[in-house]
Amino acid sequence: MTTAPDMDQMHSLGVFRHYDRNHWRLATVPLEEVDATLVKPEYVTLVKSAVMGESNVIAAVHGFLNEFADDYDFSAFAVIWGYQEVQHHYAFTSWLQAVGEKVDNRAVAAMRAPYDPGTTPSATLATNIISELTVNHVYRAVSAWVDEPVLKDLLLRASRDEAGHAREFRHFAAKRLQEHPDEVPSVLETLYFYTADDKIKHPVGVFKAGLDELAESETIDTGFELFLDTVADGGELDALQGKIRRTFGSLTGFDLSTNRAVRRALATALT
């Protein structure tokens, strides 16, 4: 049975107030000032990949509202988060339109199906911490790399948003783990799955791969591969995975600085 929330303790109220005061609007992005002479083909590929990643927001909100049907506070946050992610989707789409490019809406529509619940609610929250930290890192790095000023600014705005989203997902994950410490192993398993390989693994790429509608379209993984091949220096992946491991270390209290440490922590948590 769902318990009536104490409005004085609603974390999402603070998130909403911050959003209401400080969040940027698409109308303030000077799309009419896009300098097409500075746009490289790689920019278009990266932005189309970002659109495909951000378009998963509808599926994610649907999944959150189903999985956390007994948690009003998190559900309210999920709706606020969802609006911001839709804003990213349409802001990147608008930049593409400004340079004469189109989005494959058939591919976008194919992403609509809701995500299945995670192995535990904590694992679902952990997955989204990784998602937000990843795009925060990539957007910021790409912003520093591109020359077109409107895209540079848009990427930086989105990167800041994703950092805030990661912080809020971490808040709700910490609250969940405090109430359900038995879910710690599922969080460590999630961390290991996404950081054990020498590539960027993102939930959208993991769960939405293989759709027929994506065969001729950029995907979020297209962007990550291009990022590592073209934008990133040799230490970029290590920096990203290190950031994710530190966040999970602070969340769980374990040393998670290496894959071996994660395996050791998981063995400890399971005993």
N, C-alpha and C positions, 0 to 999 in steps of 0.2 A: 504494500500500500504506500502511495506517495505521501510523504510528510509535508505539510504546509510550510513553506520556507519562512525563515525569520528575515524580513526585508532589511533589517539593520546589519545582517551578516552576509548579504548577497555580494559576493566578489564581483559579479557581473555588473552590478550597479556602478561600481567604481570604474570598470572598464568602459561602460557606456558614457559616463560623464567625461572621461578622458577623450574618448572618441568625439563626443559632441563638441568639446572645446577646441580640439587640436587637429582633427583629421583633415587632410587635404581633400579638395574636390576636383573632379575631372575638368570642370569648367575653368580651373585656374592653370591647367596645362596648356601652354601656348602652341597648340598643334599647327596653327597657321604660320608659325615661324620655323617649322621643320625645314632643314637645309638638305634637300635631296642630293645635292652635289657631294655631300659628305657620307652618304649612305653606301655601305659596302654590302655585297651579297650575303656575307656572313651575318651581318646585323639582321637582315630579314629572316634568315634561318633561325637565329637565336630567338627572335621575337615570336615567330610562329610557334616555336617549341614552347615558349613561355605561355602563349595563349592556350595551347593544348594542356599544359600542366594546370593552369589556373581554372580551366573549364571544368575540372573535376570537383569544384566546390559544391555543386548541386548534389552530386552523388554522396559527397562526404557529409554534408549537413543532413541529408536524408538518413544516412547511416547513424550519425550521432544521435539524432532525435529518436531513432528506434532503440539504439543500444542503451541510451541514458534516459529512458522514459521516466525513471523515478528521480531524476536530478534536475530540478528546475534551473538552478543556478548555472550549471554547465550548459544546459540547453539554451539558456538566454545568451550566454557567451557565444555558443556555436552560431546563433543567428547573427550576432554582431560581426563575428569573424567572417561568416558567409558573405555578408554585404561587402566587406572590404576586399575579399577575394574576387567577387564578381566585378568590383571596381577595377581590380588589376586586369582581369580578363578583358574588359571593355576598353580600358585605357590602352593596353597593348594593341588591341584590335584597331582602335582609333589611330594610333601611330602608323600602323600598316596601311590603313586607308589613306592617310596623309601622304604616303610615298607611293601610292598607286598599287598596293598589293591587297589581295583578298584572303580571307580566312576560309578554310574548308569547313563550312558549317555542318556538312554531313559527318565529318570526323568528330567535330565537337559534340554533336547530338549523340553519337555512339558512346560517349563517356557517361551518359546520364544514369545508368543503372547504379543503385546504391551499393556501397561497400558492405560486405559481410562483416559481422562483428569480429573483433579480434579474439584471440584465445582467452583473454580476460579484458575487462574494461581498462585496466592499467596498461596492457599491451597496446590497446588502441590509442591511448593518450601518448604512450611512448613513441609509437609510429609517427604521430603527428609532430612531436618535438623534433624528430629527425627530419621530417619533411620541411618544417619551417626553418630550422637551422641551415639546411642544405640550400634552399633557395635564397635565404638571406645572404649567405656567403657568396653564392654564384652571382646573384644580381649586383652585389656591391663590387665584386671583382670585374664584372663585365662593364659596369658603369664607369669604372676607372679606365677601361680599355677603349671604349667607343669614342669617336670624335664628334658624332652628331649631337649637339647640345640638348635638344629636347628629349631624345632617347636617354642620354646620360642622366638627366634630371629625373625622368620617369623611373628608370631603374633604381636610382637612389631612394626615391620615395617608396617604391615597393619593397626595397631591401629593409628600410626602417620599419615598415609595417610588419614584415615577416619576423624581425627580431622581437617585436612586441608580441606577436602571436606565439612564438616559441616560449617566451616568458610566461604567458598565460596558460598554455598547455602544461608547462612544467608545474605551475601552481596547482592546477587541478590533479595532475598526476601525483604530486606530493601528498595532497589531501586524500586522494584515493588510497595510496599506499599506507598512509597512517591508519586508515580504517580497515585496510585489507592487506596486511603485511605478507600474507600467503601468496600474493600476486607478484612479489619481487622477482621470482625466477622467470616469469613470463616477460618482464621488462628487460632482464639481462639477455634472454634469448633473442628478443627483438633487436637489442643493440648489436649482438654478435652477428645476426643475419645481415644487417645493413652495413656493417663496418669491417667485416672480415676479409673482404676482397679488395683488390687494387683497382677499384672503379667506383663511380658514384652510383649507388643504388637508391632509388626513390620509390615510395609507395605507389605513385601513379604508374611508373614503369613496370613495377612488379605485378600489380593487380589488373592493369588495363592493357597489357601486352597481348598481341595476337588477334585483336579485333580486325575483321575483314576491312572495315571502313578506314583503318589506319594504314593500309598497305601502300597507298600513294601519298600519304601525308607525313609531314614532320611529326615527331612525337617528343615528349619531354626528354627521352633518352637521346634523341638526335642532338638536342641542345647541350646536354651534358658531355656527350662525346666530342662535339665541336669545341666546347669550353676547355676540356682537358688537352685537346690536340692543338688548339690555336691560341687560346687566351691565357691559360694557366701556365705558371712556371713549374719547375720540377717539384716544388714543395707544397703546391696548392692542395692536393688531395690529402696529404698528411695533416695539413693545417685544419682542414675541414673535419676530418675524422677525429683529430685531437680535440677540437671544440665539442664535438658530439660526445666523446667519451668523458670529458671533464664535466659536462652537464649531467650526464647519467651518474657519474661518480658522486656529485653533490646531491643528487636525488636519492641514491641508494645507500651512500656511506661506504661503498667499496672502492678500492683502487681498481680503476678500469682503464689504465693508461695504455695497455697493449692487448692484443687478442688473447695472449696467454693469461693475462690478468683477468680478462673477462671470463674465460673458461674456468679459472680458479674460483672466481667469485660465484659463478653459477653452481659449481660443485658444492661450495659452502652453503649457498642459499637453499640447496635441495636436501641438505642433511638435517 
